[in-house]
């Protein structure tokens, strides 16, 4: 009896050790970008990541319905022209499927990211870049990625723009804002961009125009994105509208879901914003689990 129990424990231990064994290092780079009502914003994001991508997969709901189940207007011809204008080498594929009927907004988002990653070239890194994220140092990141010896879930520093007022950007003032952006495991997303692999912080900086939009654009985003079921949209817009260049210093711990994620705001001139993002520190420590 004791021998049978010991054998079962040895089998479980063997499975655990195999799961922890580092996966082979991926080779090329596939970029995944989900687009919808925000496709015009995404064209610049595509332009920024294009030089380091071996292929780019753009996801688009076939019925032009958001993750939250809301139809949105879409300029078909303008979208096709814009894609052609940023794709001189024929790297971009547009995948159109039903991405709105799997459940709530977060479930639909995760489903779409998995479907797109499974359509990527096997053996590639799969980077999930959003329409409102600009890569600030893509070539440096690609060189760093080439030296990574094992598969990891990749993290980038997020520099979040909360609001643009005139020629000034109000950015979230924190050194703790890192985001997952996929890795080497296709179809493994369990929550949005997270795959559950061991994590590593990369040198990549992403300028994230998260809330740094016009009021109509922000209202549309908050009503349709993956967090739309978690947020009080009217209250969030009221708070955003109330921020000015005179009172922004008084906004502390104000993230609508986890207040301490946004401890404060910093004013940066728009013409210096990209330089400011590139000049921020980085980190390379390997992480496991959530940051």
Phi and psi in degrees as a GROMACS rama.xvg file:
@    title "Ramachandran Plot"
@    xaxis  label "Phi"
@    yaxis  label "Psi"
@TYPE xy
-63.7215  -35.7247  UNK-2
-65.473  -39.1614  UNK-3
-64.551  -41.3339  UNK-4
-63.414  -42.6346  UNK-5
-62.4897  -40.3132  UNK-6
-63.1992  -42.715  UNK-7
-62.0416  -40.2966  UNK-8
-66.3314  -36.7184  UNK-9
-66.8872  -38.2116  UNK-10
-63.0262  -45.1248  UNK-11
-62.8375  -39.8928  UNK-12
-63.9776  -40.8084  UNK-13
-61.9536  -41.2498  UNK-14
-63.3329  -41.4828  UNK-15
-63.2278  -44.1696  UNK-16
-65.0761  -36.4888  UNK-17
-67.3005  -36.468  UNK-18
-67.1521  -33.1977  UNK-19
-83.8733  -11.3609  UNK-20
-64.7427  130.091  UNK-21
-57.5751  133.941  UNK-22
-75.8566  156.156  UNK-23
-58.3857  150.441  UNK-24
-71.5341  128.06  UNK-25
-63.7055  167.109  UNK-26
-106.162  -84.6513  UNK-27
-74.8446  -172.246  UNK-28
-125.694  120.651  UNK-29
-106.967  130.885  UNK-30
-106.61  130.631  UNK-31
-110.456  132.184  UNK-32
-136.675  123.937  UNK-33
-91.8251  127.383  UNK-34
-122.95  154.712  UNK-35
-155.757  -123.753  UNK-36
-62.2629  -17.3772  UNK-37
-99.3066  20.7674  UNK-38
-61.5734  -33.1182  UNK-39
-63.4171  -38.0989  UNK-40
-65.1603  -34.9835  UNK-41
-70.1473  -20.2175  UNK-42
-61.5941  -40.9438  UNK-43
-69.2395  -36.2196  UNK-44
-62.7067  -39.2813  UNK-45
-64.4266  -42.2496  UNK-46
-61.0045  -36.9871  UNK-47
-70.4146  -36.6558  UNK-48
-92.8749  -10.4545  UNK-49
-55.338  -43.6144  UNK-50
-61.5533  -26.5443  UNK-51
-101.635  -1.81497  UNK-52
-92.263  137.682  UNK-53
-86.6944  -26.6155  UNK-54
-154.634  154.16  UNK-55
-132.61  126.364  UNK-56
-109.862  121.71  UNK-57
-105.489  124.861  UNK-58
-97.1176  136.123  UNK-59
-144.593  127.117  UNK-60
-64.4723  129.167  UNK-61
-62.6758  -27.805  UNK-62
-99.588  3.00536  UNK-63
56.195  51.4386  UNK-64
-123.712  136.568  UNK-65
-77.0073  170.974  UNK-66
-58.6357  -28.3647  UNK-67
-84.7237  3.25327  UNK-68
85.0156  17.9478  UNK-69
-107.333  128.203  UNK-70
-65.2415  149.188  UNK-71
-135.983  147.346  UNK-72
-68.5329  150.243  UNK-73
-149.204  126.991  UNK-74
-88.1262  92.7586  UNK-75
-60.1579  -52.5804  UNK-76
-66.0943  -40.4867  UNK-77
-64.0636  -38.6844  UNK-78
-62.1505  -47.546  UNK-79
-62.7633  -41.0639  UNK-80
-62.6701  -43.6117  UNK-81
-64.1517  -41.5894  UNK-82
-61.7588  -45.0436  UNK-83
-61.6826  -34.8043  UNK-84
-68.5962  -24.9964  UNK-85
-105.722  10.5937  UNK-86
-127.873  61.1121  UNK-87
-65.948  -22.7752  UNK-88
-103.043  5.70092  UNK-89
67.5265  36.9097  UNK-90
-85.2905  -21.6442  UNK-91
-93.0216  130.856  UNK-92
-118.761  134.97  UNK-93
-103.324  119.906  UNK-94
-105.763  120.485  UNK-95
-112.551  117.641  UNK-96
-143.764  177.872  UNK-97
-80.9624  107.053  UNK-98
-111.955  17.0473  UNK-99
-120.756  4.19652  UNK-100
-119.28  22.132  UNK-101
-91.6084  -13.9328  UNK-102
153.328  -138.319  UNK-103
-76.0986  178.065  UNK-104
-55.9983  -45.1403  UNK-105
-65.6492  -39.028  UNK-106
-65.6516  -43.3427  UNK-107
-64.0429  -40.5772  UNK-108
-61.4497  -48.738  UNK-109
-62.6065  -40.2378  UNK-110
-59.8525  -45.7875  UNK-111
-64.2778  -42.1557  UNK-112
-63.328  -39.2437  UNK-113
-66.7259  -44.1095  UNK-114
-61.0008  -41.6543  UNK-115
-70.0007  -40.1283  UNK-116
-65.826  -34.0614  UNK-117
-68.3905  -23.2401  UNK-118
-84.625  -5.07098  UNK-119
-76.2128  162.407  UNK-120
-63.7376  125.108  UNK-121
-57.3406  140.825  UNK-122
89.3781  -0.880404  UNK-123
-95.0657  155.754  UNK-124
-66.6595  141.533  UNK-125
-117.51  109.081  UNK-126
-100.732  122.898  UNK-127
-96.3303  105.053  UNK-128
-113.415  131.521  UNK-129
-88.1534  164.043  UNK-130
-63.0168  -26.6564  UNK-131
-101.392  21.5484  UNK-132
-118.184  125.385  UNK-133
-107.925  126.118  UNK-134
-70.5264  126.093  UNK-135
-90.416  -28.918  UNK-136
-139.296  58.4039  UNK-137
-62.0833  -38.2063  UNK-138
-68.8694  -40.4606  UNK-139
-61.0143  -42.4706  UNK-140
-63.2903  -43.0496  UNK-141
-63.9553  -38.9459  UNK-142
-63.6288  -42.5008  UNK-143
-62.9069  -41.9517  UNK-144
-62.5665  -36.6668  UNK-145
-63.5816  -23.7047  UNK-146
-93.5502  -3.49262  UNK-147
-76.4842  124.503  UNK-148
-86.9947  -20.9295  UNK-149
-135.19  162.869  UNK-150
-66.9048  135.919  UNK-151
-144.801  160.537  UNK-152
-82.6656  124.611  UNK-153
-90.7114  141.585  UNK-154
-123.521  145.797  UNK-155
-125.047  151.607  UNK-156
-76.1509  128.68  UNK-157
-97.275  122.331  UNK-158
-110.748  103.784  UNK-159
-94.1417  125.802  UNK-160
-90.9362  120.27  UNK-161
-89.7353  -39.3133  UNK-162
-158.218  144.467  UNK-163
-113.119  123.924  UNK-164
-124.498  110.021  UNK-165
61.2656  -121.371  UNK-166
-101.807  20.6872  UNK-167
-124.804  135.987  UNK-168
-103.718  131.965  UNK-169
-96.9022  112.606  UNK-170
-110.043  153.13  UNK-171
-69.5488  124.906  UNK-172
-94.3023  89.029  UNK-173
-153.158  153.948  UNK-174
-110.357  13.9396  UNK-175
-110.234  8.96924  UNK-176
-92.9664  96.6366  UNK-177
-119.484  147.811  UNK-178
-130.623  144.718  UNK-179
-75.629  147.291  UNK-180
-140.327  32.8387  UNK-181
90.713  -160.49  UNK-182
178.763  -132.655  UNK-183
-103.725  2.30466  UNK-184
-102.692  114.589  UNK-185
-81.7339  136.08  UNK-186
68.1829  22.581  UNK-187
-109.609  10.5071  UNK-188
-71.734  124.298  UNK-189
-103.419  -20.2796  UNK-190
-153.895  105.725  UNK-191
53.1304  -113.613  UNK-192
-94.4686  -1.39202  UNK-193
-84.0787  138.22  UNK-194
-112.794  -12.8902  UNK-195
87.3788  0.105153  UNK-196
-74.7129  168.106  UNK-197
-59.9826  141.413  UNK-198
-104.156  151.574  UNK-199
-139.384  136.442  UNK-200
-81.9804  124.506  UNK-201
-94.9988  170.204  UNK-202
-81.1107  0.227967  UNK-203
-68.2889  135.053  UNK-204
-111.583  131.009  UNK-205
-113.764  119.64  UNK-206
-82.5155  112.701  UNK-207
-109.609  106.111  UNK-208
-81.9072  56.0901  UNK-209
-56.2793  -63.2828  UNK-210
-111.856  3.22075  UNK-211
-81.4017  57.5564  UNK-212
-124.414  174.144  UNK-213
-70.498  162.681  UNK-214
-61.327  -44.1402  UNK-215
-61.235  -39.598  UNK-216
-64.0424  -41.9143  UNK-217
-67.7674  -41.5183  UNK-218
-60.5693  -42.2869  UNK-219
-64.8801  -41.3826  UNK-220
-64.0548  -51.1481  UNK-221
-63.2089  -24.5659  UNK-222
-85.6613  -9.71621  UNK-223
-130.954  -12.7341  UNK-224
-76.7349  -177.705  UNK-225
-65.9618  -17.9716  UNK-226
-100.486  8.70443  UNK-227
-61.9342  -25.516  UNK-228
-83.6084  -7.35733  UNK-229
-104.941  -10.2384  UNK-230
-118.669  145.352  UNK-231
-86.635  97.4048  UNK-232
-61.4222  -48.9801  UNK-233
-58.5977  -40.818  UNK-234
-67.3328  -40.4295  UNK-235
-65.0308  -41.0942  UNK-236
-67.6996  -37.0158  UNK-237
-63.1794  -43.8153  UNK-238
-64.1887  -44.444  UNK-239
-60.6514  -42.6376  UNK-240
-64.887  -29.5744  UNK-241
-78.5147  -13.92  UNK-242
-77.4842  129.16  UNK-243
-130.389  173.428  UNK-244
-70.743  -14.4363  UNK-245
-89.0453  -29.2707  UNK-246
-116.375  1.18565  UNK-247
-60.0816  -28.4583  UNK-248
-64.8666  -19.0003  UNK-249
-84.7033  -4.33403  UNK-250
-89.01  109.785  UNK-251
-126.157  139.41  UNK-252
45.4565  66.2371  UNK-253
-122.455  12.7433  UNK-254
-62.1735  133.857  UNK-255
-68.1063  -20.0626  UNK-256
-107.156  -45.3905  UNK-257
-129.99  92.3392  UNK-258
-48.5526  -41.1635  UNK-259
-72.133  -10.4183  UNK-260
-64.2515  -27.9122  UNK-261
-119.328  85.5275  UNK-262
-72.7758  -21.7282  UNK-263
-178.026  -177.344  UNK-264
-124.904  152.7  UNK-265
-132.076  138.883  UNK-266
-92.3593  127.626  UNK-267
-131.18  127.799  UNK-268
-58.6179  138.334  UNK-269
-58.0445  -37.2952  UNK-270
-73.2832  -6.39152  UNK-271
-116.561  5.10071  UNK-272
-63.6851  -47.5767  UNK-273
-65.1497  -40.0311  UNK-274
-63.9044  -37.7789  UNK-275
-64.5976  -41.8887  UNK-276
-63.7666  -45.9372  UNK-277
-63.5003  -27.7339  UNK-278
-83.308  -4.93669  UNK-279
-74.2775  155.633  UNK-280
-69.3199  167.331  UNK-281
-130.435  -178.884  UNK-282
-149.014  151.27  UNK-283
-126.265  9.70432  UNK-284
-69.1785  135.142  UNK-285
-74.6201  133.27  UNK-286
-120.984  156.205  UNK-287
-129.032  141.612  UNK-288
79.2709  -156.14  UNK-289
-89.7173  147.033  UNK-290
